[in-house]
Amino acid sequence: MALPTDAKTRKEHPVATGVLDYFPLALMAVANVSYVGNVQHNGPDAPIHWDRSKSTDEADALLRHFLERGGIDTDGLRHSAKMAWRALALLQKELEAV
């Protein structure tokens, strides 16, 4: 799925007002999961990047974090934030495969 180029379709995908403005705290938590995961899997000095070879079990990990929703994982991050990250990863891969 490419970013929309025509005006009508762009208006049907309000990223700022339809997502970022609704969930700023949740998205900050998910961004922190990305940062901590990058440090854990790639090292503290590595630029942020998604090493997909180390991220292959989105559905299972998502559900594991869902079962522990409302709690904090051993690294201090919320299970729900990790669940959201995994959900976004799963959706991204599905959309790329279309």
Solvent accessible surface area in square Angstrom, and as a share of the most:
residue,aa,sasa,rsa
1,M,155,0.69
2,A,88,0.69
3,L,157,0.78
4,P,32,0.20
5,T,117,0.68
6,D,75,0.39
7,A,56,0.44
8,K,145,0.61
9,T,44,0.26
10,R,122,0.45
11,K,162,0.69
12,E,100,0.45
13,H,72,0.32
14,P,68,0.43
15,V,96,0.55
16,A,54,0.42
17,T,88,0.51
18,G,19,0.19
19,V,67,0.38
20,L,92,0.46
21,D,94,0.49
22,Y,147,0.56
23,F,107,0.45
24,P,72,0.45
25,L,151,0.75
26,A,55,0.43
27,L,50,0.25
28,M,137,0.61
29,A,36,0.28
30,V,13,0.08
31,A,56,0.44
32,N,66,0.34
33,V,16,0.09
34,S,36,0.23
35,Y,118,0.45
36,V,43,0.25
37,G,22,0.22
38,N,8,0.04
39,V,48,0.28
40,Q,128,0.57
41,H,89,0.40
42,N,39,0.20
43,G,21,0.20
44,P,108,0.68
45,D,138,0.72
46,A,28,0.22
47,P,106,0.67
48,I,108,0.55
49,H,92,0.41
50,W,79,0.28
51,D,41,0.21
52,R,92,0.33
53,S,91,0.59
54,K,104,0.44
55,S,8,0.05
56,T,107,0.62
57,D,71,0.37
58,E,7,0.03
59,A,52,0.40
60,D,103,0.53
61,A,4,0.03
62,L,31,0.15
63,L,100,0.50
64,R,120,0.44
65,H,7,0.03
66,F,79,0.33
67,L,139,0.69
68,E,85,0.38
69,R,128,0.47
70,G,67,0.65
71,G,25,0.24
72,I,96,0.49
73,D,27,0.14
74,T,144,0.84
75,D,69,0.36
76,G,49,0.47
77,L,23,0.11
78,R,129,0.47
79,H,8,0.03
80,S,40,0.26
81,A,9,0.07
82,K,28,0.12
83,M,44,0.19
84,A,35,0.27
85,W,50,0.18
86,R,48,0.17
87,A,42,0.32
88,L,94,0.47
89,A,4,0.03
90,L,60,0.30
91,L,89,0.44
92,Q,78,0.35
93,K,57,0.24
94,E,93,0.42
95,L,68,0.34
96,E,87,0.39
97,A,91,0.71
98,V,155,0.89
